[in-house]
Amino acid sequence: MICPWALDKKAGAEIFTFNLASELARNGNIVHVLCFPNGVNSIKTRHRNLHFLPLLRKRLRLLTNFILVFKLALKERYDIVHAHFVYPAGAWALAAKILNIPIVITSHGWDIQLNRDIGYGARQSKIIAFLTGIILRLIDAHVVVSKSMIRSAIESGSSTSKVRVIYNGINLNKFPKSENDVCQHRRFLKEPGFRILYLSRLHPKKRPEDLVKAFPRVLKKVPNAMLIIAGKGGEEAKLKKIASKLGVENKIVFAGFVPEHEKWYLLRECDVFVLPSIVEAFGIAVIEAMACGKPVIATNVGPFPEIIRHGATGILVPACSPKHLAEAIIHLALNPEKRERMGTMARKVVEEKFNMKRIASQYLELYQELINKKNK
């Protein structure tokens, strides 16, 4: 596996990739993860079949890492090379093509999705867009993490014969259940009230401002409501300004980046999880909240209708609509029994559809298919 990031990052794609690598290793496969060296020593869970190898940070690293991958592939004779993100990891992976090793690329969003209105997507660069098209024509399989991404894949230069949909998943075997976590916001969360959680990057594509704008309307019907916004990003100052202008700053906690144990504490202690994105590839945080037995309110865009069963595991609302967000939150706040039923069903859906064991088996089937095709 080739991962164009450092191990100390904890965004959704990074978490998924290393969980996938770990699951494949536990299944008896030898997995080499080629990544930038930061944080390697902080990875606590190791397996004898899972090995981490450093990418190079030198100048001309597009070329130097291409050569590095070629040398490794020549030495190890890998059965499959699996890159995450088309660029730059996919460009490095092409070195394996010289040795006739099948290449799989998983797109997690940024590499193929494009929204110029909010400045999102690698393909805003004409050079990267051109390289993306070349890479996608040369690889053997292109995995997207939701059906909603298929159009972006085709627009990026992929072909329908190569595109596969394999959802992201989470490892339920290591799902934390302890109630003894140390959390800097524990005292606040133990106060009686209806707890609304946003846990993601503070990025324009995720529209956290719509949630802040919806909050005063929520407070009129649910006076004991409290909003926790967890995550870092360039929108934080803007959100605080909006909250102050609306006079709700005292009812909102801006938690900033939260470490792994605090993340799970927040997910377990909230009453409802909200993600009002206008662009999304999948949304790992959504299935994490569902795994904690929480109903999710999200926008009716992208992958969310594939993940959330409207009215059964959560509520889907129109994008960019604080009014509809507020109505959905109020509805769940005033209907605790329905909220409980939704949370129970949400957990069941994750167990059945988004369990990492299931996702890993789907990747193994794809790998074997490509290997068999090469050997014919």
C-alpha positions in Angstrom: 0.0 0.0 0.0 1.2 3.5 -0.8 -0.1 6.3 1.3 0.8 9.9 0.6 0.7 11.1 4.2 2.3 10.7 7.6 1.0 8.1 10.1 0.4 10.8 12.7 -2.5 12.2 10.7 -6.0 11.1 11.9 -8.4 12.1 9.1 -11.0 9.6 7.8 -9.0 8.3 4.9 -5.9 7.8 7.0 -7.8 5.9 9.7 -9.5 3.7 7.1 -6.3 2.9 5.2 -4.4 1.7 8.3 -7.4 -0.2 9.6 -7.7 -1.9 6.2 -3.9 -2.7 6.2 -4.2 -4.2 9.7 -7.2 -6.3 8.8 -5.5 -7.7 5.7 -2.5 -8.5 7.8 -4.6 -10.3 10.4 -6.1 -12.4 7.5 -2.6 -13.8 6.8 -1.5 -11.4 4.1 1.9 -9.7 4.2 1.3 -6.0 3.9 3.9 -3.3 3.4 2.7 0.2 4.0 4.8 2.8 2.2 4.2 6.2 3.9 5.9 9.3 5.2 7.8 8.4 8.4 6.2 10.9 10.8 4.5 9.2 13.7 5.5 5.6 12.8 6.6 5.0 16.4 3.2 6.2 17.7 1.3 3.3 16.1 0.6 1.0 19.0 -1.1 -2.0 17.2 1.4 -4.0 15.2 1.1 -7.3 13.5 3.9 -9.6 12.3 2.6 -9.4 8.7 2.3 -5.6 8.8 5.4 -3.5 8.0 5.9 0.3 7.6 8.4 1.6 5.1 9.3 5.3 4.7 8.6 7.4 1.6 11.2 10.0 0.7 10.8 13.7 1.4 13.6 14.8 -0.9 13.3 17.3 -3.7 11.8 15.8 -6.9 10.0 13.3 -4.7 7.6 12.5 -7.5 10.6 10.9 -9.3 12.5 9.6 -6.2 9.5 7.9 -4.7 8.7 6.4 -8.2 12.2 4.9 -8.2 11.8 3.8 -4.6 8.6 1.9 -5.4 10.2 0.3 -8.4 13.2 -1.0 -6.3 10.9 -2.3 -3.6 8.6 -4.0 -6.2 11.6 -5.5 -7.9 12.9 -6.9 -4.6 9.7 -8.0 -3.0 7.8 -9.1 -6.1 4.5 -7.9 -4.8 1.2 -9.5 -6.0 -0.6 -6.2 -5.8 0.3 -2.5 -5.4 -2.6 -0.5 -3.8 -2.3 3.3 -3.8 -4.6 5.6 -1.9 -5.4 8.8 -3.9 -4.7 9.0 -7.6 -2.1 11.8 -7.1 0.6 11.5 -6.0 0.4 8.0 -4.7 -1.0 6.6 -8.0 1.9 8.2 -9.9 4.4 6.4 -7.6 2.5 3.2 -8.0 2.9 3.2 -11.8 6.5 2.0 -11.2 5.0 -1.4 -10.5 3.4 -1.5 -14.0 6.9 -1.9 -15.5 7.1 -5.3 -13.6 3.6 -6.3 -14.7 2.2 -6.0 -11.1 -1.5 -5.1 -11.0 -2.3 -1.6 -9.6 -5.4 -0.7 -7.6 -6.1 3.0 -6.6 -8.7 4.0 -4.1 -10.0 7.5 -4.4 -11.1 9.1 -1.1 -12.5 12.3 -2.5 -10.1 15.2 -2.9 -8.1 13.5 -5.7 -11.1 13.3 -8.1 -13.9 15.4 -6.8 -14.1 19.0 -7.9 -16.0 22.0 -6.6 -14.5 25.2 -7.9 -17.0 27.4 -6.0 -15.3 26.4 -2.7 -11.9 25.8 -4.1 -12.0 22.0 -3.5 -10.3 19.3 -5.4 -6.8 18.5 -6.7 -8.1 18.7 -10.3 -8.3 22.5 -10.0 -4.7 22.3 -11.1 -4.5 21.7 -14.9 -1.2 19.8 -14.4 -2.7 17.5 -11.8 -5.9 17.0 -13.8 -3.8 16.0 -16.8 -1.6 13.6 -14.7 -4.7 12.1 -13.1 -6.2 11.2 -16.4 -3.0 9.5 -17.5 -2.7 7.5 -14.3 -6.3 6.3 -14.4 -5.9 5.0 -17.9 -2.8 3.0 -16.9 -4.0 1.3 -13.7 -6.0 -2.0 -13.4 -8.8 -1.0 -11.0 -10.1 2.2 -9.6 -12.0 2.0 -6.4 -14.4 4.7 -5.2 -15.8 4.7 -1.7 -19.4 5.5 -2.7 -21.6 5.3 -5.8 -21.9 9.1 -5.8 -18.2 9.3 -6.8 -18.6 7.3 -10.0 -19.3 10.4 -12.0 -16.2 12.2 -10.7 -14.2 9.1 -11.5 -15.3 9.1 -15.1 -14.8 12.9 -15.4 -11.3 12.4 -14.1 -10.4 9.9 -16.9 -11.3 6.6 -15.4 -13.4 4.0 -17.4 -16.6 2.3 -16.3 -14.9 -1.1 -16.7 -12.3 -0.2 -14.1 -14.4 1.6 -11.5 -15.5 -0.4 -8.5 -17.5 0.7 -5.5 -16.2 -0.5 -2.1 -17.4 1.5 0.9 -15.2 2.5 3.8 -15.5 0.6 7.0 -14.5 0.6 10.6 -13.0 -2.1 12.9 -15.8 -3.1 15.3 -13.6 -5.6 17.0 -11.5 -2.8 18.6 -14.5 -0.5 19.1 -13.9 1.3 22.4 -16.6 0.8 25.0 -14.9 2.1 28.2 -16.7 4.9 30.0 -13.5 5.8 31.9 -11.9 8.0 29.3 -10.3 11.2 30.3 -11.9 14.0 28.3 -11.3 17.7 28.8 -15.0 18.3 27.9 -16.3 15.6 30.2 -17.6 18.0 32.8 -19.5 20.0 30.2 -21.0 16.8 28.7 -22.2 15.5 32.0 -24.5 18.5 32.5 -28.1 17.7 31.7 -29.1 18.7 28.2 -29.6 17.6 24.6 -26.1 17.2 23.1 -25.5 17.9 19.4 -22.2 16.9 18.0 -20.3 18.0 14.9 -17.0 16.1 14.5 -15.0 16.8 11.4 -12.7 19.3 9.7 -13.9 22.9 9.8 -13.9 23.2 6.0 -16.3 25.1 3.7 -17.3 21.8 2.0 -18.7 20.5 5.3 -20.8 23.7 5.9 -20.5 23.8 9.8 -21.8 27.4 9.5 -25.2 26.0 8.6 -25.3 24.2 11.9 -24.3 27.2 13.9 -26.9 29.3 12.1 -29.5 26.6 12.8 -28.7 26.5 16.5 -30.7 29.6 17.7 -33.9 28.1 16.2 -33.1 24.9 18.0 -32.7 26.7 21.3 -36.2 28.2 21.0 -37.8 24.7 21.1 -35.0 22.9 23.1 -33.6 25.4 25.6 -31.3 22.8 27.2 -29.6 22.0 23.9 -25.8 22.3 23.6 -23.6 22.2 20.5 -20.1 20.6 20.5 -18.0 21.5 17.4 -14.9 19.2 17.3 -12.3 19.6 14.7 -9.7 22.1 13.3 -9.8 24.2 10.2 -9.8 27.6 8.6 -13.5 28.1 9.3 -13.1 28.3 13.1 -12.8 32.0 13.4 -15.7 32.5 11.1 -17.9 30.1 13.1 -17.1 31.9 16.4 -17.9 35.2 14.9 -21.3 33.9 13.7 -22.0 32.3 17.1 -21.2 35.6 18.8 -23.4 37.6 16.4 -26.3 35.2 17.0 -25.8 35.4 20.8 -25.3 31.6 21.2 -21.5 31.5 21.9 -22.1 30.5 25.5 -24.0 27.3 24.4 -21.4 26.2 21.9 -18.1 24.4 22.8 -15.4 24.6 20.2 -13.3 21.6 21.1 -10.7 21.9 18.4 -8.8 18.8 17.4 -9.6 15.9 19.7 -7.4 12.8 20.1 -8.8 9.3 19.4 -10.0 8.5 22.9 -11.8 11.8 23.3 -13.4 11.4 19.9 -15.1 8.1 21.0 -16.1 9.7 24.3 -17.8 12.5 22.4 -19.5 10.1 20.0 -20.9 8.0 22.9 -22.1 11.0 25.0 -23.8 12.9 22.2 -27.6 12.6 21.5 -27.4 13.3 17.8 -24.6 13.6 15.2 -24.8 16.3 12.5 -22.8 16.6 9.3 -24.2 19.2 6.8 -21.6 18.8 4.0 -22.2 19.9 0.4 -19.3 17.7 -0.9 -18.3 14.4 0.6 -16.8 11.2 -0.7 -17.9 9.0 2.2 -17.8 10.4 5.7 -16.1 8.0 8.2 -17.4 10.0 11.1 -20.9 9.2 10.1 -20.5 5.5 10.4 -18.5 6.0 13.6 -21.4 7.8 15.1 -23.8 5.1 13.8 -21.6 2.5 15.4 -22.0 4.3 18.7 -25.8 3.9 18.3 -26.4 7.5 17.4 -28.9 8.8 14.8 -27.3 11.0 12.1 -28.6 14.2 10.5 -26.9 14.9 7.2 -27.6 16.5 3.9 -29.3 14.7 1.0 -26.1 14.8 -1.2 -23.2 12.6 -2.2 -22.8 9.4 -0.3 -25.2 10.1 2.6 -28.3 8.6 1.0 -26.3 5.4 0.5 -25.2 5.3 4.2 -28.2 6.8 6.0 -31.7 5.3 5.7 -33.9 8.3 6.0 -36.3 8.0 8.9 -34.8 4.7 10.0 -31.2 5.5 11.0 -31.2 9.2 10.6 -32.6 12.2 8.8 -31.5 13.6 5.4 -32.1 17.3 4.8 -31.6 19.7 1.9 -28.1 21.2 1.6 -27.3 24.7 2.8 -30.5 25.0 4.8 -30.2 25.9 8.5 -34.0 25.9 8.7 -34.3 22.2 7.7 -31.3 21.3 9.9 -33.0 22.9 12.9 -36.3 21.2 12.2 -34.6 17.8 12.1 -32.6 18.4 15.3 -35.8 19.6 17.1 -37.7 16.6 15.9 -35.2 14.1 17.3 -34.8 16.1 20.5 -38.5 16.0 21.2 -38.9 12.3 20.2 -36.4 10.3 22.4 -38.0 6.9 21.7 -37.6 7.4 18.0 -34.1 8.6 18.5 -33.3 5.4 20.4 -34.8 3.2 17.7 -32.8 5.0 15.0 -29.6 4.6 17.0 -30.2 0.9 17.4 -30.9 0.4 13.7 -27.8 2.6 12.8 -25.5 0.3 14.8 -27.0 -2.8 13.1 -26.5 -1.2 9.6 -22.8 -0.6 10.4 -22.3 -4.2 11.6 -23.9 -5.6 8.5 -22.6 -3.2 5.8 -19.6 -1.2 7.0 -17.7 -3.7 9.1 -14.0 -3.7 8.2 -13.9 -7.5 8.0 -16.5 -7.3 5.2 -14.7 -4.4 3.4 -11.3 -6.2 3.6 -12.9 -9.3 2.1 -14.2 -7.2 -0.8 -10.7 -5.8 -1.5 -9.2 -9.4 -1.3 -11.7 -10.5 -3.9 -10.6 -7.6 -6.2 -6.9 -8.3 -5.6 -7.4 -12.0 -6.5 -9.5 -11.1 -9.6 -6.6 -8.9 -10.9 -4.0 -11.5 -10.1 -5.9 -14.2 -11.9 -6.4 -11.9 -14.9 -2.7 -11.2 -15.1 -1.8 -14.9 -14.9 -4.1 -15.9 -17.8 
